[in-house]
Each structure stands twice: as C-alpha cells, then as structure tokens.
Amino acid sequence: MLHSGNSASAIVQMQKEVSCSLETELKERAMAFLTDVFARSEPMTFSSLVRGFREMRRRSAVRREIIDELSALNDRELADLNISRFDVRAIADEAARRA
C-alpha cells in the first residue's frame, strides 16, 4: 500500500508532467501557426495575423471536440469503430488539419 506522502508526491509529479506536456503542445501549435503565417504569399498585416490566429483557434476547437468525444467512448466502442485509444490524438490532428 502506498504511503500518503508517496501518493501525494506521485500526484505532484503527474501534475508537473501534464503541465509540461501542455506547455510543449502549446509551443508546438504556436510554432506551427507562425510557420503557416510566414509561409503565406499575402503580405503580413495585423489583420492577416488575426485571421490566422482565429483559424488556429477554430482548428484547435475542432481537435479538442474530437478528442473529447472519442475519449468518452469505452474501449469496446472504439474497437467497434476500428480505433485504438492511442490513435485518438492522430485522428483529431488530421481532422483539425482538414477543417
């Protein structure tokens, strides 16, 4: 049985890992956004930056919605759809790119 101090430190460690993971994901999205903005043929203006930011937020919302919906399914339901739980993020990423 785990000592309460050990479980508390395990929870703190997990929180740090999740926080680090989210921070990395946000940095990657920001870099993808900036790469996309700089790769466009139109001149960079404030309005194009705003449009790009809105597009990124829209795609992020699509991705989050798909992850939430698929994560809510149990393993049996995912198997019926021929989806592994490990494929959920990749499926959501692809759907967001196509959105």
C-alpha positions in Angstrom: 0.0 0.0 0.0 1.3 3.5 -0.8 2.1 5.9 1.9 0.1 9.1 1.7 3.3 11.1 1.2 4.3 8.9 -1.7 0.9 9.2 -3.4 1.0 13.0 -2.9 4.4 13.2 -4.4 3.2 11.0 -7.3 0.3 13.3 -7.9 2.5 16.3 -7.9 4.9 14.6 -10.3 1.9 13.7 -12.6 0.7 17.3 -12.5 4.2 18.5 -13.5 4.3 16.1 -16.4 0.8 17.1 -17.6 1.7 20.8 -17.3 5.0 20.2 -19.2 3.1 18.3 -21.9 0.5 21.0 -22.3 3.3 23.7 -22.4 5.1 21.7 -25.1 1.9 21.3 -27.1 1.1 25.0 -26.9 4.6 25.9 -28.1 4.3 23.4 -31.0 1.0 24.9 -32.0 2.4 28.5 -31.8 5.3 27.5 -34.0 3.1 25.8 -36.5 0.9 28.9 -36.6 3.8 31.2 -37.1 5.3 29.0 -39.8 2.0 29.0 -41.5 1.7 32.8 -41.3 5.2 33.3 -42.7 4.7 30.8 -45.5 1.7 32.6 -46.9 2.1 34.6 -50.1 0.0 37.5 -48.8 1.8 40.4 -47.1 1.8 40.1 -43.3 -0.5 42.5 -41.8 -2.2 42.7 -38.4 -5.5 41.6 -40.0 -3.8 38.5 -41.5 -2.3 37.7 -38.2 -5.7 37.9 -36.6 -7.3 35.8 -39.3 -4.5 33.2 -38.8 -5.0 33.2 -35.1 -8.7 32.7 -35.4 -8.2 29.9 -37.9 -5.8 28.3 -35.4 -8.3 28.6 -32.6 -11.1 27.1 -34.8 -8.9 24.1 -35.7 -7.9 23.7 -32.1 -11.6 23.7 -31.1 -12.3 21.0 -33.7 -9.4 18.9 -32.4 -10.4 19.3 -28.8 -14.0 18.4 -29.6 -13.0 15.2 -31.4 -10.6 14.2 -28.6 -13.3 14.7 -26.0 -15.9 12.8 -28.0 -13.6 9.8 -28.8 -12.1 9.8 -25.3 -15.6 9.5 -23.8 -16.1 6.2 -25.6 -15.1 3.0 -23.9 -12.5 0.6 -25.4 -15.3 -1.7 -26.8 -17.0 1.2 -28.6 -13.6 2.4 -30.0 -12.9 -1.1 -31.2 -16.2 -1.2 -33.0 -15.0 1.9 -34.9 -11.7 0.2 -35.5 -9.9 2.9 -33.5 -7.3 2.3 -30.9 -7.2 4.7 -27.9 -3.7 5.5 -29.0 -5.0 6.8 -32.4 -7.4 9.3 -30.9 -4.9 12.3 -31.0 -3.7 11.4 -34.5 -7.3 11.2 -35.8 -8.1 14.6 -34.1 -5.0 16.2 -35.6 -5.9 15.0 -39.1 -9.5 16.2 -38.7 -8.3 19.6 -37.5 -5.9 20.0 -40.5 -8.8 19.2 -42.8 -11.3 21.5 -41.1 
